[in-house]
């Protein structure tokens, strides 16, 4: 989840002309929540997000239960454009399943429960060309008060393929592949970040699912952040409402640790989750992308300024030499 420095980096777009487009000073992970942020990791950035979650399910009506461990791996890579990100997701589950009414006792199941390949694109960034040119030099409060324009969200879209790799977990009669689409919004509200996802999963199959995820994250300081989240989904096979909460700790600039807890609101089945995770980013190939407002002069680097200064000196010497040159006498 976004950290306070990431929040400051995003907020700086509102008061600085020269900013990095998608890239933030510290890692910006989607963990530990289930929502997807609107912004990409940045061009040439490779990021991995790994989590392990203990899951307990108990169906009071049918009498079955399961206890096990889920492992989630997400690989994100920014390519071609700052706004574009490619995403691969895998979820592997190992559990013990009991269903006495059909004669199943402690049956061990393991396999890939979900697998996705997709891409996300930032369609609209409200802060891309915005600069607050009217700071109040006499009032800290005036400069930090709520601004209605913060309600304008960044908007992203996601499209992907859901690959059915295992028949160990219901529903077992799914198609080999189906589609997933998502609309993403993200608001920067001071120290808070509000992310909303509305998605259609398993599109084109008999188990089309319509769902949403809403995540509110708060940066506590430059190391800690906390989040609360609500996810709801509905299909002909299964519907549920899940609440999650947790926090993340920035261990290093490119390394984050997290913890999360989740519980649903029904008992058909009841779901209890608790997990740990880690996110790591490789940014060794990243080059800053400078965004400038229309009409503003290009800012040169120190090296460019030095080269220009040396060139101007040479040009001046050459000009002086020509002007002082004595013409030959006939």
N, C-alpha and C positions, 0 to 999 in steps of 0.2 A: 504494500500500500504506500501511497505517497508520504514522504517525510517532510518535516518542517522546512528543511533546506530546499526540497523540491517545490514546496509551496512558495517560498520566497523567490525561487528562480522563476516560477510562473508569474508571480505577482510583479516581478521586476519588468515584465513585458510592458506593464502599464506605465512605467516611469523611465524607461531607458530606450534609446534608439537602437542600440546594437545588442542583439541577444542571439543565443543559440536557438535554432528552430524547435526541434523536438527533444533534443538532448538536455538533461539536467545535470547539475553538479554531482548529485549522488544518485544511486540506483533508484529507479521508480518501478516497483514491482506490483503486479496485480494481486499477489498474495498479501495476507492470508484469506481474503474474501474470494467469492466466486464470480464477482463482476469483472468486466473488461473495461479498462480506461480508454478514453477517446484518442489519446496521444500515443504515437509509436515510440519505440526505444531510440530511434535515430538511425540515419543511414550508416551502414557498415557495423552497427552495434549487434553483438551476439549476446543473448541473455537466456539463462536457464533458471527455472523455478521448480523446485522439488519439494514435495510434501508427503508426510506419512500420517494417516488418520485412522484411529481406532473407531470402529462402527459397530453399534449394537442395534438390532431390529427385532421387534416382537409384534406379531400380528394377533391381536386378541380374538378376532372373529374366526380366522382359519386355523389358529393354533400353531403356526410355525414361528421359528425364531432363528436368528443367525448372529454370530459374533466373529469379527475378523479384522483384517488390516487392509486399508487401501493405500496405494502409493500413486502419487500424481506427478507427472513430469510434463512441463511446458517448455518448449524451446521457441524463442522469438528472435527474429532477424530482420533488421531494417535494410531495404535494398531499393535501388533505382531513384526513389524520392524520399525526402525527409518524412513525408506523411504516410508512407507505405510500410507495412510490416507483415511478414509471413509468420504463421504460427502453426506449430505442431503440438498436439496434446494427446497424452496417453494416460489411462487410468487402469491400473492392475489391482485386482482384489483377490485376497486369500481369506477364506472363512470356513467355519463349520456350521452346517445347516441341519436343522431339526424340523421334521414335519411328521409327527407321530401318526396322524390320520391316514397317511399314505405309506407308512412303514419306513420312513427315512429317519435314521438315528445317527447324529454326528457325521453326516456326510461331508467330506472335504471337497471344497470347490476352489478352483483357482483359474485365472485367465484375465484377458484384457476386457474390462467392462465397457469402456468407451475409448474411441480413437477419433481424432479430428485432424484434418488438414485444411487450412484456410488462410485468408488474408484480410487485413484491416486497413482502412484508409481514412485519414482525417479529412473530412469534407469541408469543415468550417471552423476557424479559430477566431473568436471575437476580439482577441488581443493582438492579432498579427500586425496590424498597422496602426495601433492605437497608442498614443502617448498623452499622458495627463500633463498639459503644459501650464497648469495654473496651481502650483503648490502654494499653500498658505504658509508664509514664513513666520507667522506669529501664533499659529495654533496647531499643536500636534493632533488634537482631537479632530480638527477639521480635515486633516490629511488622512486620518484613519477611520473616518466614519463610513457607515455602510453606503455603497454606491449601487443604485438601481441597475446600472449596466452589468453588474456582476451576475444578475439573473439570466443574462444571455449566455447560453451554454455553448461549449465547443461540441461539435457534432461529428461522429464517426460512423462508419458502416463496416460490417463484417459479413463475409460470405465464405462458406466452407463445406466440406464433405464429411459426413459421419460414416465411418467405416466400421462395419459389424465384424469383429474378429473372433468372437467366441460365442458358443451356445450354452455356456455354463450358467448364465444369469438371465432371468426373465426380463422382457419377453424374448423367447428363444427363436421364434419364427419370423425374425426381421429380415429385411432385404440386406444384401451384401453391402450396399451403400445407399445413403439418402442425403438430403441437403439440409444445411443450417444457414439461417440468415439472422442478422441482428442490427438493430438501431441503437447507437450509443450516444449518451449525452454526458457532459462533465462540466460542473460549475465550480469556480474558485471563489470561496466565501471566507476571505480572511485566512484563518488557520484551518478552516474546514474545506474539505473537498467532497462534493456530492456527485456520485456516479450512478447513472441509471441505464439499464439494459432491457430492451424488449426484444424477444427472440422467438423464432419458429424453428423447432428442431424436428429431425426425422421427416422432413417434408418429402412427400412422394411415397411414403410408406403407409402401413395401416396403423401406425402409432404416432401420428403427427402430434407434436406437443407445442403448446403456446405457453410462454412463461415470461417472467420479469425478474430482475434483480436490482435492488436499490441499496447502495452502500454509502455510509457517511463516515469519513475518516477525519480525525483531528490530530494535528501535529502538536505534541506536548512540549517537546524541546528539540534540540538538534539531533537527538539519538532515538527518542521514543515517539511512537504514534499509536493510536487506538482506533478501533472501528466497531460499528454496529451495522448489521445487514439483515435484510429481509428478502427471501426468495419465494416466489410462488409459481406453480406450473400446473397444467391440466392437460390430460389426454384421455382417450377412451379407455386406456389401460390403467392409468394411475395419475392422481393429483395430490398435491401436498402444499403446505406452507411451512417454511423453515426459517428460524431465526438464528443468527450467528453473532458472535462477539469475539474480540481478541485484541492482540497488539503485536507490534513489530519493533525490533531493535536494530539500529544501524551499527553493525560491528565495524565496518570499514566503508570507505566511499563506494565500493562496488560489491559490498557483501551485506546482506540483511538476514536476520533470523526472525522467526515469527511463531506465534501460538494462537490457536483458535478453538472455539467450542460451538457446538450447534445442537439444536433440539427442534423437533417439529411439534405440531399442535393436535395431532390425531393419534389413534392407537390401532390403525389398520393399514400399515403398521406404525408403531411408535419408533422414532429414530433418535439415537443419541450418538453424537460425534465429538471427538477430541483429537486435535492434531498438532504437529510441529512441522516447521518448514524452513527452507533456506533458499535464498535467491542470490545469483551471482551474475555479474556483468563483465564482458570483455569489451573495452573501448579503445584498444591500442591503435586501431586504424581510423578512428574518427577524426574528421576535420571540421572545425567550427563553421557553421553556416551563418553568415551575417545578414540580418534583415534590416533594411533601411527604409525610412519613410520617403515618400516622393518629395523631390526638391532638395534633399539634404546631400551635402557633399560627401564624397567617398573618403572614409578615414583610412589613411595609409599606415602600414605597420612600421616599426622602427627601422627595419632593414630597408623597406622601400623608401623611407624618408632619407636614409643615409645615402642610398644609391642616387636619388634625385639630387641631393646636395652636391655629391661628387660630380655628377653630370653637369650641373649648373656651373660649377667652378671651371670645369674643362671648357665649356662653351664660352664662358667669360674670358678665359685666357686666350682662346682662339680668336675671339672678337677683338680683344685688345691688341693682339699681334697683327691682325689685319689693319686696324686703324693706325697703328704706329709704324707700319711698314713704309720705308722711304722709297719713293719711285726712282727708277733708274734714270740717270742723265743721258741725253742723246749724245 
